[in-house]
Amino acid sequence: MSLTLDAIDKRILKCLQKEGRITNAKLAEEVGLSAAQCLRRMRRLEDEGVIDGYSARLNLKNLGLGITALIIVKMANNSDEGVKELRRFVESHPEIIECHGTTGPADYILRVVSPDIGRFATFLANELSLCKGLEKTESHILMENVKENGPLPL
């Protein structure tokens, strides 16, 4: 389902992507609406699922999570049991902050955070490698964050 958004809806969404904690009064001023009209539009965008929620972006390094890695996962086969096992594993390991099913030679890409390289190595050797159904994994430590959580192009 694709919702038709007008120019004001898009301005509201662009503002919220930049500053999720903006007050309704300030947002209304930014997009040229009354506070009541702006609040009605925001509620509609929430009710229709365009706005999926609100959250805080946390600084990984300041929280002691200095390592971020992408792990490319190739399944031995895509049996229902193997996929279910991987999904259970992903859900039970909080250091896996994203998991995406993909096309191409990889079946999944995981985004993993860790306090240091030693803990990351332990995670790979003693946890992920024991997950049933995996054929191969390939790890990529991220060295530089050029762009993350960029706004959607509206």
N, C-alpha and C positions, 0 to 999 in steps of 0.2 A: 504494500500500500504506500503510495506516495502522496503526501499532503501538499497542496498548493500553498506556497508561502508568498505573501506580498512583500513589498519593499520594507514596510515597517516591521513585519515579523523578522525579516532577515537582519535588520538593524538591531532589534532586541537580542537576537541570538548572537550576533557578533559582539555586542557589548557584554553579554553574559559570559562568552568564552574568554574575554579578556579579564573580566572582573566578576566572578561569580557571587561575591558578597556585596555587590552594589545595592544600595537601597532602591526601593521602588520609586521613590520621589526623584532620585538622581537619574535612574534609568529612564523614567518618563521624560525628564528634561532633555536627556541625550537624544531620544528618538522623536521628540516633538509631540508627545501625547499628554493628556491629563493623567494624573496618578491612577485614577479609577479605570480609565481606558487601558492603560499599560498593564495594570494588575489583571484585568479581564483577559487580555491577550496572553499574558504569561500563564495564567491558569489553563487557558485553552491549549497552549503549546504543551503544557505538562499533561493535561488530560488525554491529549491525542498521542502522547508518547514521543513527541519531538524532543522535549527536554526529558532526559532519562533520569536525572538526579543531580545532586550537588555534592561536591567533595572538596577536600583540601589537597593540594599538591605538596608532598613532603620531600624534603631534601635528603636523598639517600646517604650522601657522604656525612652530613651532620648527624645522621642517625646511626653511624657506624657501619654502613653497608657500602663499602668502597669498591666492591666488584660487581659489575653487571655483565652478564654473558647471554648470548643467544646460543641455544643448543638445537641443532638440527637432528631430528629423530626420524629414522627409517625403521618401519615395523617389519618384522619377519614375514608377516602376512597381515592382511587387514581383517582377520577374523573378528567376529563380534566379541569373543572373550578377550582377545589381545587388546582391542580398543577399549573395552570396559576396564581392563586392568590398568592401562595407561591413564585413563580418566580418573580412576580411583587414586592412583599414585599422585597425579597432579593436584587433585583436591586435598589430599592429605599432607602436602608439603608446601608450607606457606612461603618458602623461598622462591617458589615458582609463581611469579606474579602475572604471567600471561601464558596462554597456550593457544596456538592457532593451527587448525588443520589447513594443509596447503595442497596445491597442485604441484606437479613436477616430481623430481627425484626424492624429495623429502615428503614425509607424511605429516609431520608436525614440526612447529618451531616453538620452543619454549624460551621465555625470558626469565632469567634467574638472577636473584641478587644474593650477595653473600658478604660477610664482614671482611673476609680476606681470602687470599688464594689458597691457603691451607684448608679452610673450611669448604671452599668450592671443590677442591680436589677430593676431599672426603665425600662430599655429596655425590660427585660423579662416580667414584670407585666403589663406595659402600652402600649407596642408595639407588641412584638412577640405574646403574648397570645391573642391579638385581631385579629390576622390573621385568616381569615376564612379557614376552612378545616382541622385545626390541631386537632388531638385527644389528643396528649400528647407530652411534651418535657421533656428532661432530660439534665441537665447542668453539665459540668465537668470543673472546673477551673483548668488551667494548672499551676502547682506549680514550675516546673523546665523544662528548655529547654535543653534536652540532645543532640538532633541533629535536625537541621532544614535546609531545602534547601540543602540537601546533593547532591553531584553530581550523575548523572545517571550512573549506572554500564554499561560501554561500553566495 
